[in-house]
Amino acid sequence: MLHLWRTIAGTSIVISKQGEVATAMQHVHTGKGLSAFVLAEAERRVPEINALIDRQRELIEELDGYGGDPTSAKIVLDSLLVSLSLYVQDRHRLRMLLNGTQTRVA
């Protein structure tokens, strides 16, 4: 059961009644209720980050089009791509956790 939920700097923070703290990008092995909440957060964030990535690519094209320096915009794009990768990995792990399946690392 959730005790407290807040969004701090765009990241959802959850504290369970047992005092367990989690964000959507942390590994949560505390129970299905908390894991389900964190999975929902990851599910919400993936399309949101995809939209930001699309917009950032457009901005880079615009900068290139009028001779601007896209270096900073490309750094932001790289950061968004890393965030997307982490959310997708977390989403996959949580789906497997909630479905009771495990992946085996070779």
Backbone bond lengths (Angstrom), bond angles and torsions (degrees), N, CA, C in turn:
res aa  C-N    CA-C-N  psi(-1)  N-CA   C-N-CA  omega(-1)  CA-C   N-CA-C  phi
1 M - - - 1.447 - - 1.527 108.86 -
2 L 1.323 115.81 137.31 1.454 120.85 -178.44 1.513 110.14 -79.88
3 H 1.308 114.67 141.30 1.453 120.64 178.53 1.526 110.80 -104.59
4 L 1.334 116.57 -42.99 1.444 120.57 -175.96 1.518 108.66 -146.69
5 W 1.309 116.04 140.17 1.449 121.13 176.76 1.515 107.71 -137.01
6 R 1.311 116.39 129.84 1.461 121.81 179.22 1.506 109.87 -143.90
7 T 1.304 115.34 156.35 1.453 120.76 171.03 1.512 107.04 -111.75
8 I 1.323 115.92 121.26 1.454 122.37 179.69 1.518 107.26 -121.68
9 A 1.319 116.72 119.37 1.469 122.89 179.92 1.526 111.07 52.41
10 G 1.337 117.02 40.12 1.450 121.31 176.80 1.515 115.21 82.64
11 T 1.334 117.82 0.55 1.460 121.22 -179.95 1.513 109.36 -112.64
12 S 1.310 116.52 128.66 1.460 120.29 178.49 1.516 109.90 -77.03
13 I 1.303 115.79 130.65 1.459 123.51 178.64 1.524 107.43 -114.19
14 V 1.316 116.44 131.98 1.456 121.65 -179.43 1.518 108.30 -124.04
15 I 1.318 116.23 134.45 1.462 121.40 173.91 1.522 106.66 -124.64
16 S 1.333 116.24 120.08 1.455 120.06 -179.91 1.522 109.90 -81.15
17 K 1.329 115.76 170.02 1.462 119.64 177.64 1.523 111.74 -62.78
18 Q 1.332 116.32 -23.52 1.462 120.51 178.25 1.535 111.23 -83.03
19 G 1.326 117.46 1.00 1.450 121.32 178.26 1.516 114.04 86.06
20 E 1.337 117.97 10.30 1.459 120.92 179.35 1.523 108.62 -78.76
21 V 1.314 116.12 133.34 1.454 121.74 -178.51 1.520 108.08 -111.71
22 A 1.329 116.60 138.22 1.461 119.77 179.67 1.516 109.71 -148.43
23 T 1.315 114.75 153.96 1.454 121.91 167.53 1.512 105.79 -122.02
24 A 1.320 116.65 170.72 1.458 120.05 -177.58 1.518 112.19 -65.00
25 M 1.330 118.82 -20.22 1.452 119.95 -176.95 1.531 112.54 -104.26
26 Q 1.322 117.54 9.08 1.453 120.28 176.72 1.512 110.24 -97.46
27 H 1.313 115.55 158.44 1.454 119.85 174.75 1.513 108.32 -79.19
28 V 1.318 115.29 124.32 1.454 120.85 -176.50 1.519 108.32 -116.96
29 H 1.306 116.47 114.99 1.456 122.11 178.17 1.523 109.18 -121.25
30 T 1.324 117.39 34.50 1.448 120.76 -169.22 1.514 114.35 -101.67
31 G 1.288 119.06 -10.84 1.455 120.57 -179.02 1.511 110.08 148.16
32 K 1.317 114.71 158.19 1.456 119.66 -174.33 1.521 112.99 -68.13
33 G 1.327 118.50 -32.42 1.462 119.76 -179.79 1.512 111.87 -63.90
34 L 1.317 116.86 -49.11 1.450 121.65 179.02 1.519 110.25 -67.79
35 S 1.316 117.02 -41.35 1.468 120.58 178.73 1.524 110.93 -62.49
36 A 1.313 117.36 -39.25 1.461 120.79 178.90 1.524 110.64 -64.37
37 F 1.319 116.81 -38.82 1.463 120.77 177.66 1.524 110.15 -64.57
38 V 1.306 117.02 -45.23 1.464 121.38 -178.57 1.529 109.52 -67.33
39 L 1.335 117.93 -36.35 1.464 121.04 175.53 1.527 109.83 -62.28
40 A 1.312 117.62 -43.25 1.463 120.59 178.69 1.526 110.68 -60.56
41 E 1.299 116.69 -38.56 1.470 121.05 177.58 1.525 110.41 -64.78
42 A 1.318 117.63 -44.06 1.467 121.26 178.44 1.528 110.27 -64.37
43 E 1.335 117.27 -40.74 1.462 121.47 178.07 1.528 110.87 -60.78
44 R 1.310 116.53 -38.20 1.468 121.83 179.65 1.520 110.96 -71.24
45 R 1.322 116.59 -39.47 1.462 120.41 -173.77 1.527 113.45 -75.23
46 V 1.329 119.24 -31.21 1.467 120.91 -176.19 1.537 111.30 -58.78
47 P 1.328 120.28 -53.26 1.470 118.10 178.78 1.532 112.82 -66.32
48 E 1.320 116.32 -31.48 1.459 120.56 177.72 1.540 110.17 -62.81
49 I 1.312 116.85 -45.85 1.463 120.73 179.76 1.525 110.37 -69.30
50 N 1.329 117.73 -36.77 1.464 120.12 175.60 1.529 110.95 -58.28
51 A 1.312 117.27 -41.57 1.469 121.13 178.15 1.528 110.89 -64.40
52 L 1.333 116.33 -40.57 1.465 119.91 177.57 1.528 111.19 -64.54
53 I 1.319 116.58 -38.48 1.466 121.05 178.13 1.525 109.99 -63.45
54 D 1.331 116.75 -45.25 1.465 120.27 178.22 1.527 110.90 -58.58
55 R 1.317 116.46 -46.20 1.470 120.73 -179.66 1.526 111.21 -64.67
56 Q 1.323 117.16 -38.89 1.455 120.46 -179.65 1.528 110.40 -65.72
57 R 1.322 117.05 -38.54 1.467 120.72 176.73 1.533 110.45 -63.19
58 E 1.332 116.30 -39.30 1.461 120.09 176.65 1.526 110.93 -62.24
59 L 1.328 116.41 -42.83 1.462 120.65 179.26 1.527 111.17 -62.63
60 I 1.321 116.83 -39.76 1.465 120.64 178.18 1.525 110.16 -63.08
61 E 1.330 116.81 -42.84 1.473 120.54 177.37 1.522 111.15 -62.29
62 E 1.333 116.74 -41.00 1.461 120.60 178.37 1.528 110.69 -62.99
63 L 1.331 116.46 -44.08 1.462 119.99 178.92 1.522 110.87 -61.37
64 D 1.330 115.77 -44.66 1.462 120.01 177.71 1.524 110.70 -61.75
65 G 1.318 116.72 -37.09 1.465 121.69 -176.82 1.510 113.93 -64.53
66 Y 1.322 117.47 -35.49 1.466 118.43 -179.93 1.526 112.30 -108.47
67 G 1.334 116.67 17.85 1.464 120.36 172.89 1.521 114.99 80.56
68 G 1.317 117.16 16.24 1.456 120.57 178.13 1.518 111.37 -77.06
69 D 1.304 115.90 167.16 1.462 121.41 179.39 1.532 108.86 -91.16
70 P 1.339 117.26 111.85 1.467 120.33 -176.84 1.530 113.90 -87.81
71 T 1.314 118.48 10.30 1.470 121.37 -174.72 1.523 111.92 -56.18
72 S 1.311 117.57 -52.51 1.474 120.64 -179.05 1.523 111.25 -63.77
73 A 1.321 116.20 -40.06 1.465 120.15 179.51 1.526 110.88 -63.65
74 K 1.328 116.92 -35.79 1.467 120.64 178.10 1.528 111.20 -70.27
75 I 1.309 117.12 -33.95 1.473 120.70 176.39 1.533 109.68 -64.85
76 V 1.327 116.04 -42.58 1.471 120.26 177.43 1.524 109.76 -63.14
77 L 1.327 117.23 -42.12 1.468 121.23 177.70 1.520 110.54 -59.44
78 D 1.317 117.12 -45.51 1.467 120.36 178.00 1.525 111.38 -58.95
79 S 1.316 117.15 -41.29 1.466 121.09 178.70 1.522 111.35 -64.51
80 L 1.326 116.26 -40.95 1.458 119.78 177.71 1.526 111.39 -64.12
81 L 1.332 116.46 -39.59 1.465 120.06 178.63 1.524 111.26 -64.28
82 V 1.331 117.24 -38.85 1.471 120.67 176.65 1.524 109.69 -64.66
83 S 1.329 117.01 -44.89 1.471 120.40 178.52 1.519 111.12 -59.52
84 L 1.327 116.69 -44.15 1.463 120.21 178.70 1.520 110.68 -59.99
85 S 1.314 116.80 -45.22 1.461 120.99 179.55 1.527 111.28 -59.23
86 L 1.321 116.78 -43.41 1.471 120.33 -179.74 1.525 111.49 -65.67
87 Y 1.334 116.95 -42.49 1.464 119.49 178.47 1.522 111.87 -65.10
88 V 1.337 117.42 -40.10 1.461 120.45 179.62 1.530 109.93 -65.49
89 Q 1.333 117.12 -41.90 1.468 120.20 177.26 1.520 110.54 -62.68
90 D 1.318 116.43 -44.03 1.463 120.78 180.00 1.519 110.64 -63.94
91 R 1.328 116.38 -42.70 1.464 120.85 178.65 1.522 110.82 -60.12
92 H 1.317 116.71 -44.94 1.463 121.18 179.50 1.537 110.92 -62.46
93 R 1.330 116.19 -45.78 1.466 120.73 -179.41 1.524 110.83 -62.57
94 L 1.318 116.91 -43.48 1.462 120.09 -178.94 1.521 112.26 -69.23
95 R 1.333 116.96 -37.18 1.472 119.04 175.43 1.524 110.30 -59.96
96 M 1.330 116.07 -43.53 1.464 119.86 179.85 1.527 110.51 -66.54
97 L 1.327 117.02 -40.56 1.460 121.09 179.30 1.529 110.37 -61.51
98 L 1.310 116.52 -44.58 1.464 120.54 -178.32 1.524 112.47 -72.44
99 N 1.332 116.77 -27.37 1.464 120.69 177.32 1.523 112.04 -86.83
100 G 1.321 117.16 -3.37 1.460 120.73 177.48 1.508 114.45 76.67
101 T 1.332 117.37 19.97 1.460 119.90 178.46 1.525 109.19 -108.85
102 Q 1.292 116.34 156.61 1.455 122.82 -179.89 1.512 108.94 -124.26
103 T 1.317 116.47 147.36 1.458 119.93 172.68 1.505 108.09 -99.27
104 R 1.303 115.17 148.38 1.448 121.17 178.62 1.513 108.31 -108.14
105 V 1.320 115.70 126.93 1.460 121.45 179.73 1.523 107.50 -89.25
106 A 1.335 115.58 128.75 1.464 120.39 -178.34 1.508 110.97 -78.94
